Amino acid sequence: MKNIRSAAAMSILAAAAILAANAAQAHPLSLEECAEGGDFIKNAALARDEGMQERQFVAQFQADVQALQRLPAELRWFVQDKDDEVFLLSAVEDVFRKPKPATVHQAQFALACMRSIEDEPGGVRI
């Protein structure tokens, strides 16, 4: 049991590190954006659990991003630049390619997002 917990913890940390590396170049994210992004990723996992296919979800995601890009960046939620889009899409792909419970995907995303805040000058330490 202890080995399973250790392996799970290592998997979570590895995924968070990968996501954080992708997030490092994005606009400075807020804690609210991290929480909302985590909710989005949890909902992606719930959609997967209900039978939605990756290609269908990603196609809708990309259509939504295109629609958002018509708005000024400061009015957009989360996807204010290409780095944000890549960061979020990477997490969506992880939901479908490496299925885990929705709350695990949510937590991994939130942790990676908060780590990106920590890495910003003047960022909040977590």
ABEGO torsion letter per residue (X at the ends): XAAAAAAAAAAAAAAAAAAAAAAAABBBBBAAAAAAAAAAAAAAAAAAAAGBBAAAAAAAAAAAAAAAAABBAAABBGBABAAAAAAAAAAAAAAAABBBBAAAAAAAAAAAAAAAAAABBGBBBX
